[in-house]
Amino acid sequence: MPADLYYSDYIDLDKILNSQHPKSFSSLEDGNDEMLFIIVHQVYELWFKQIIFELDLVRRIFIRGRINDNSDDMSRAVNKLKRIGKILELINQQVSVLETMTSLDFLEFRNLLLPASGFQSKQFRLIEAKLGLKMGQRYKREYYKHTRRGSLTEIDSREVDQAEGESTLKELIIEWLERMPFFDKEYWKDTKPKSGPEAGDRHKFWVDYRNAYETSLSKNETGRLMEFDKVFFEEGRGDVPPAAMRAALFITLYRNLPIFHMPFELLNSLSEIDELLSNWRYRHFMMVRRMIGLRVGTGGTSGAGYLEGTLSQHYAFREITEVATFLIERSKRPMLPTALTEKVSFNL
Ligand code: HEM
């Protein structure tokens, strides 16, 4: 009969508990905050691993192609993204545990780390890449060259490049948004635009919506109308094409319709992840300023200055979040044709 499974074997506890090797002390009597420093980093990396696991699962759901917006798949994807949000909330709070270490305590062992740094966290880079942050969007790209001391190794860099080259969550979400069938002619054939003829290939819904948006703008915001045309009909925004931007706006506008509950939750979770990640960037940046002031980082970047730069630049879903710029009041929204509302209610 096989031996009973033992708790510590199941979770490989010995390996984890014997994986703290401080550089500044070997006996407990000489111990300092390096133990906390190592454990906090390890806990982060474990949570990063779980985030990557969930992200890959969500990506696989979307990679499989046609996803029914009310299917189990969609609610699983939303559930996993919300879980990632909860993990991010937790790891944001963990910053304050490390902040119980003072800057003088940190100096006890800081120089022994050189040139190691969180900058070299491959898992953090994988999360960013799998979400959809591209190298071209990064602040101070020169820091990422693997030949630079303090950057990722060549092997790790290659793995991050590969993740960036695979379908990122953002690309998959864009494809899904572009497939939205709600502007098919069959649903709209009996509707006329309230506000005039269709302009070129611009759908009648959008002719009405653009007019309603125009009336909603205050005098000092009239430039937004040109932006509206650019974002939803000409260029799109960032790397999100116009059709996907239109679908994101449409879902956000009509999220009260049953079929849009899940898609809206999905878009909302993406904005939430972006926000929580930037909260982490902010907390980490503030902690770094407290710990080392304006000194360069162990990883050789300018330190707090570099981190502050990433804070304003490193977002994956900025375009989706900024759809809010183009919303109007609920009561001013164009009415949808009956054929469409019937289609999107739960009587399918
Ligand atoms: C005393 C605490 C800490 C200090 C002083 C510190 C300092 C820094 C500095 C200066 C950088 C910029 C790169 C460099 O030149 O080294 C950096 C980057 C980074 N650190 Fe920390 N760090 C601390 C704790 C942590 C913790 C607990 C984590 C959790 C994993 C972490 C993860 C990262 C990551 C992921 C980056 C890259 C950020 C990016 O490029 O956007 N750091 N850190």
Residues whose N, C-alpha, C, O or C-beta is under 5 A from the ligand:
A	BS01	HEM	V40 H41 Y44 S117 G118 F119 S121 F124 V288 M291 G297 T298 G299 G300 T301 G303 A304 T310
